[in-house]
């Protein structure tokens, strides 16, 4: 693992938390959507947020 500074670690924590929040919100919006296209839109957004979160988590390993 590459050494990261405390500021970089704080930034990662902030970004990861943001993507996690976005993922949860978009999943909830998808559950409530009645239109299939709207539901799919929110599901794609939720998956994208999760993918971004997982990519950032790799920096912590």
Backbone bond lengths (Angstrom), bond angles and torsions (degrees), N, CA, C in turn:
res aa  C-N    CA-C-N  psi(-1)  N-CA   C-N-CA  omega(-1)  CA-C   N-CA-C  phi
1 X - - - 1.450 - - 1.521 109.46 -
2 X 1.301 115.44 138.74 1.452 121.34 175.19 1.513 108.88 -76.73
3 X 1.317 115.52 140.02 1.463 118.62 177.42 1.519 109.45 -70.44
4 X 1.320 115.56 132.13 1.455 119.74 176.90 1.515 108.65 -118.55
5 X 1.310 114.93 149.22 1.464 119.60 -178.04 1.524 110.55 -75.25
6 X 1.308 114.74 167.80 1.460 119.96 178.63 1.520 110.54 -63.26
7 X 1.328 116.86 -38.00 1.468 120.68 178.67 1.530 110.66 -64.66
8 X 1.335 117.08 -42.39 1.461 120.55 177.74 1.532 110.78 -63.76
9 X 1.309 116.51 -38.92 1.459 121.22 177.91 1.533 110.84 -63.99
10 X 1.317 116.77 -42.49 1.462 120.71 177.60 1.525 110.75 -64.15
11 X 1.331 116.61 -40.49 1.463 120.28 178.38 1.527 111.12 -64.28
12 X 1.330 117.00 -42.10 1.459 120.85 177.09 1.524 110.53 -61.03
13 X 1.311 116.45 -45.14 1.457 120.93 179.22 1.525 110.98 -58.83
14 X 1.307 116.20 -43.00 1.460 121.49 179.48 1.540 110.81 -64.70
15 X 1.316 117.38 -45.95 1.468 121.20 -179.88 1.527 111.64 -65.32
16 X 1.327 115.96 -44.25 1.471 120.52 -179.86 1.521 109.93 -61.74
17 X 1.310 116.53 -44.17 1.467 120.46 178.38 1.522 111.92 -62.37
18 X 1.326 115.97 -39.17 1.463 120.37 178.48 1.516 112.19 -64.39
19 X 1.321 116.58 -44.01 1.464 119.79 178.68 1.519 111.08 -67.14
20 X 1.331 116.97 -34.96 1.462 120.23 178.09 1.533 110.39 -65.15
21 X 1.318 116.09 -44.50 1.461 120.85 178.03 1.528 110.74 -62.20
22 X 1.327 116.35 -44.76 1.460 121.03 178.98 1.521 110.93 -60.50
23 X 1.332 116.33 -43.45 1.463 120.98 179.12 1.528 110.50 -58.98
24 X 1.319 116.81 -47.98 1.469 120.80 -178.76 1.525 111.73 -62.92
25 X 1.326 117.25 -43.66 1.458 120.50 -179.43 1.528 111.23 -64.66
26 X 1.335 116.98 -45.40 1.455 119.89 -178.34 1.524 111.68 -66.59
27 X 1.321 117.16 -34.26 1.465 119.79 175.43 1.530 110.36 -63.49
28 X 1.308 115.87 -41.96 1.463 119.82 179.54 1.528 110.76 -66.01
29 X 1.328 117.01 -41.43 1.463 120.32 176.99 1.528 110.23 -61.46
30 X 1.327 116.85 -40.29 1.467 120.98 179.72 1.528 110.57 -63.28
31 X 1.331 116.82 -40.18 1.472 120.62 178.93 1.525 111.57 -61.64
32 X 1.321 115.52 -35.46 1.458 120.05 -175.69 1.528 113.54 -87.22
33 X 1.322 116.45 -14.39 1.470 119.88 -177.07 1.521 110.71 -69.87
34 X 1.300 115.50 136.58 1.452 120.94 178.46 1.528 111.35 -97.38
35 X 1.322 116.67 -31.60 1.458 121.48 178.16 1.531 109.64 -79.73
36 X 1.321 117.22 131.73 1.467 120.82 -175.10 1.531 112.48 -65.45
37 X 1.325 117.42 -33.67 1.461 119.61 178.97 1.525 111.36 -70.82
38 X 1.310 115.57 -38.64 1.467 120.27 177.50 1.528 109.03 -66.55
39 X 1.316 116.26 -43.50 1.469 121.11 178.39 1.525 110.34 -58.45
40 X 1.325 116.81 -45.85 1.463 121.59 179.92 1.528 111.01 -64.05
41 X 1.332 116.85 -39.24 1.459 121.42 178.03 1.533 110.94 -58.20
42 X 1.335 116.16 -48.35 1.462 120.48 -179.66 1.528 111.65 -68.16
43 X 1.332 117.33 -37.28 1.471 120.16 178.13 1.527 111.13 -64.31
44 X 1.326 117.25 -40.27 1.465 120.59 177.64 1.524 110.72 -64.44
45 X 1.326 116.09 -41.47 1.456 120.57 178.06 1.517 111.90 -63.93
46 X 1.329 116.65 -41.00 1.464 121.25 178.44 1.523 110.56 -63.75
47 X 1.321 116.83 -42.05 1.467 120.27 179.14 1.524 111.16 -66.13
48 X 1.310 116.54 -39.35 1.465 120.60 177.88 1.527 111.00 -62.85
49 X 1.326 116.99 -42.74 1.465 120.77 178.15 1.528 110.73 -62.64
50 X 1.342 117.12 -40.43 1.462 120.57 178.73 1.525 110.61 -66.29
51 X 1.322 116.83 -41.37 1.468 120.59 178.30 1.526 110.84 -60.92
52 X 1.331 116.05 -43.59 1.467 120.23 178.74 1.525 111.28 -63.65
53 X 1.313 116.47 -41.74 1.460 121.06 177.83 1.532 110.65 -59.84
54 X 1.315 116.26 -46.38 1.465 121.05 -178.81 1.529 111.01 -64.51
55 X 1.330 117.00 -37.79 1.469 119.44 177.18 1.529 110.41 -61.85
56 X 1.324 116.25 -44.11 1.463 119.70 179.78 1.521 112.34 -67.23
57 X 1.327 117.42 -33.52 1.456 121.19 179.99 1.537 110.85 -63.27
58 X 1.310 117.41 -26.23 1.465 121.22 179.76 1.533 111.46 -62.05
59 X 1.335 116.96 -27.53 1.455 119.85 178.90 1.526 111.70 -69.84
60 X 1.313 117.00 -16.66 1.464 121.08 -177.57 1.525 112.46 -93.50
61 X 1.322 117.63 -3.39 1.461 120.79 -178.85 1.504 111.19 -89.33
